[in-house]
Amino acid sequence: MVGALDGTLIHGVIPTSKQDLYGGRGKGDCYQNVLAICDFNMIFTFVVAGWEGVTHDARILSETLSDPNAPFSSPPQDKYYLCDVAYAHIWGFMAPYRNVRYWLGDFRRSRALTNKEKFNHAHARLRNIIERAFGVLKATFPILKRMAPFPLVTQRNITIACFTLHNFISKEGLSDGLFTEYDQPNVSLHNRQVHVDAYEDEVEAHGTASDREYMTQLRDEIAEQLMQSMDSMV
C-alpha cells in the first residue's frame, strides 16, 4: 500500500442559485467536496477540489480517472491505495469487506473474531491516517470550517493552498503541535457516514473483471494471513 484515499467536505459560501448543489446536512450550510490522497506521513500527494457538496465520492474519483488532464498518480504495480466502501474495489484501490463491521469504534466494544473482521480492523487502523491528516489540516486552517465569501474559484484555490501549506509545514519539520496531536492512532475523529450507490458502477468500469478478481483474491489472502498470525499468537 502507498497511501489512503478519501473525500472531505470544506465549508463554502455559495450563491443562492447553486445552493442545492452544495447543500449540506443539518444547519443548511454549504460545502465543496474534496478528494485527496495522503501517504503514511500525513503528506497529501493528490488533491482535487471544488466539487459540489452533494456529489458522491465515487463519482469524483470516476471523473478524475477519466480526465486525461488530471494529474492523478496511479499506484505502482502491485501497490494500492486504501479506501472505504464508498469506492469500488478495483485494481489500485483496496476497500474493506462490506456488511462486516469496520469503523474503529465498532471494535472497542468487542475484538475482531473472523478473518474478514480482522482485515477490516487492520484496514481501518491504516486508512485512519487520512482522517487524521484532514484533522490536522482543518485545525491548522480554520477558514476551511468557515469560508470567507469569495468567488467559488477563489474558495477552491484557497482550499488547495491550505493543502499545500500543510505539506510544507510537515516536510520542513516546522514545530506544530497539531501534527503531534493527530499523529496518535486513537485520536478522536468524526467520520462521515458512507453511502454506497450507483456511482460505484462508474468507477468499476475503469477496472477489468480480472483486475477486480485479483484485488479480491489479494484481500482474501491478506485476511487469511492476519487470521493465521493472530492464531499463532494465542
For each residue, the residues with C-beta under 8 A, 3 or more apart:
1: 79 80 81 82 94 126
2: 39 75 76 79 80 81
3: 37 38 39 40 45 75 81 82 129 130
4: 37 38 40 81 82 83 126 127 129 130
5: 35 36 37 61 81 82 83 87 93 130
6: 35 36 57 83 84 127 130 131 134
7: 33 34 35 36 57 60 86 192
8: 33 34 36 134 192
9: 24 31 32 33 34 53 192
10: 31 32 33 34 49 144 147 159
11: 29 30 31 144 145 146 147
12: 22 30 31 32 53 147 152 155
13: 30 147 148 149 150 155
14: 18 19 21 22 30 152
15: 18 19
16: 19
17:
18: 14 15 21 22 52
19: 14 15 16 22 23 30
20: 23 54
21: 14 18 52 53 54
22: 12 14 18 19 30 31 32 52 53 54
23: 19 20 28 30 53 54
24: 9 27 28 29 30 31 53
25:
26: 29
27: 24
28: 23 24
29: 11 24 26
30: 11 12 13 14 19 22 23 24 53
31: 9 10 11 12 22 24 53
32: 9 10 12 22 49 50 51 52 53 155 156 159
33: 7 8 9 10 51 52 53 54 55 57 60
34: 7 8 9 10 47 48 49 50 51 159
35: 5 6 7 46 47 48 51 57 60 61 64
36: 5 6 7 8 44 46 47 48 130 133 134 163
37: 3 4 5 44 45 46 47 73 81 130
38: 3 4 42 43 44 45 129 130 133
39: 2 3 42 43 45
40: 3 4 126 129
41: 170
42: 38 39 129 132 133 136 170 179 182 183
43: 38 39 167 170 171
44: 36 37 38 47 133 163 166 167
45: 3 37 38 39 73
46: 35 36 37 71 72 73
47: 34 35 36 37 44 160 163
48: 34 35 36 51 60 64 70
49: 10 32 34 156 159 160 163
50: 32 34 152 153 155 156 159
51: 32 33 34 35 48 55 60
52: 18 21 22 32 33 55
53: 9 12 21 22 23 24 30 31 32 33
54: 20 21 22 23 33
55: 33 51 52 59 60
56: 59 60 86 195 197 199
57: 6 7 33 35 60 61 86 87
58: 61 62 86 87 88 196 197 199 200 202 203
59: 55 56 62 63 199 202
60: 7 33 35 48 51 55 56 57 63 64
61: 5 35 57 58 64 65 87 203
62: 58 59 65 66 199 202 203 205 206
63: 59 60 66 67
64: 35 48 60 61 67 70 72
65: 61 62 70 72 203 206
66: 62 63 206
67: 63 64 70 72
68:
69:
70: 48 64 65 67
71: 46
72: 46 64 65 67
73: 37 45 46
74: 92
75: 2 3 79 80 81 92
76: 2 79
77:
78:
79: 1 2 75 76 92
80: 1 2 75 91 92 93 94 215
81: 1 2 3 4 5 37 75 92 93 94
82: 1 3 4 5 94 123 126 127
83: 4 5 6 86 87 93 94 95 127
84: 6 87 95 96 102 127 194
85: 95 96 98 102 194 196
86: 7 56 57 58 83 194 195 196 200
87: 5 57 58 61 83 84 93 95 200 203
88: 58 93 95 200 201 203 204 207 212
89: 93 94 95 212 215 216 219
90: 93 203 204 206 207 211 212 215
91: 80 207 208 211 212 214 215
92: 74 75 79 80 81 207
93: 5 80 81 83 87 88 89 90 215
94: 1 80 81 82 83 89 123 215 218 219
95: 83 84 85 87 88 89 98
96: 84 85 100 102 119 120 123 124
97: 100 102 116 119 120 219 223
98: 85 95 196
99:
100: 96 97 114 116 117 120
101: 106 107 117 120
102: 84 85 96 97 106 120 123 124
103: 106 124 191
104: 107 108 121 124 125 128
105: 108 109
106: 101 102 103 109
107: 101 104 110 111 112 117 121 124
108: 104 105
109: 105 106
110: 107 113
111: 107
112: 107 117 118 120 121
113: 110 117 118
114: 100 117 118 227
115: 118 119 223 224 226 227
116: 97 100 119 120 223
117: 100 101 107 112 113 114 120 121
118: 112 113 114 115 121 122 223 226 227 230
119: 96 97 115 116 122 123 219 222 223 226
120: 96 97 100 101 102 112 116 117 123 124
121: 104 107 112 117 118 124 125
122: 118 119 125 126 226
123: 82 94 96 102 119 120 126 127
124: 96 102 103 104 107 120 121 127 128
125: 104 121 122 128 185
126: 1 4 40 82 122 123 129
127: 4 6 82 83 84 123 124 130 131
128: 104 124 125 131 132 185 189
129: 3 4 38 40 42 126 132 133
130: 3 4 5 6 36 37 38 127 133 134
131: 6 127 128 134 135 189 191
132: 42 128 129 135 136 182 183 187 189
133: 36 38 42 44 129 130 136 137 166 182
134: 6 8 36 130 131 137 138
135: 131 132 138 139 182 187 189
136: 42 132 133 139 140 166 176 178 179 181 182
137: 133 134 140 141 144 162 163 166
138: 134 135 141 142 144 145
139: 135 136 142 178 182
140: 136 137 162 165 166 169 176 178
141: 137 138 144 162 165 166
142: 138 139 145 146
143: 146 147 148 158 162
144: 10 11 137 138 141 147 159 162
145: 11 138 142
146: 11 142 143
147: 10 11 12 13 143 144 150 155 158
148: 13 143 155 158
149: 13
150: 13 147 154 155 158
151: 154 155
152: 12 14 50 155 156
153: 50 156 157
154: 150 151 157 158
155: 12 13 32 50 147 148 150 151 152 158 159
156: 32 49 50 152 153 159 160
157: 153 154 160 161
158: 143 147 148 150 154 155 161 162
159: 10 32 34 49 50 144 155 156 162 163
160: 47 49 156 157 163 164
161: 157 158 164 165
162: 137 140 141 143 144 158 159 165 166
163: 36 44 47 49 137 159 160 166 167
164: 160 161 167 168
165: 140 141 161 162 168 169
166: 44 133 136 137 140 141 162 163 169 170
167: 43 44 163 164 170 171
168: 164 165 171 172 174
169: 140 165 166 172 174 176 179
170: 41 42 43 166 167 173 176 179
171: 43 167 168
172: 168 169
173: 170
174: 168 169
175:
176: 136 140 169 170 179 180
177: 180 181
178: 136 139 140 181 182
179: 42 136 169 170 176 182 183
180: 176 177 183
181: 136 177 178 184 187
182: 42 132 133 135 136 139 178 179 187
183: 42 132 179 180
184: 181 187
185: 125 128
186:
187: 132 135 181 182 184
188:
189: 128 131 132 135
190:
191: 103 131
192: 7 8 9
193:
194: 84 85 86
195: 56 86
196: 58 85 86 98 200
197: 56 58 200
198: 201 202
199: 56 58 59 62 202 203
200: 58 86 87 88 196 197 203 204
201: 88 198 204 205
202: 58 59 62 198 199 205
203: 58 61 62 65 87 88 90 199 200 206 207
204: 88 90 200 201 207 212
205: 62 201 202
206: 62 65 66 90 203
207: 88 90 91 92 203 204 211 212 215
208: 91 211 212
209: 212 213
210: 213 214
211: 90 91 207 208 214 215
212: 88 89 90 91 204 207 208 209 215 216
213: 209 210 216 217
214: 91 210 211 217 218
215: 80 89 90 91 93 94 207 211 212 218 219
216: 89 212 213 219 220
217: 213 214 220 221
218: 94 214 215 221 222
219: 89 94 97 119 215 216 222 223
220: 216 217 223 224
221: 217 218 224 225
222: 119 218 219 225 226
223: 97 115 116 118 119 219 220 226 227
224: 115 220 221 227 228
225: 221 222 228 229
226: 115 118 119 122 222 223 229 230
227: 114 115 118 223 224 230 231
228: 224 225 231 232
229: 225 226 232 233
230: 118 226 227 233 234
231: 227 228 234
232: 228 229
233: 229 230
234: 230 231
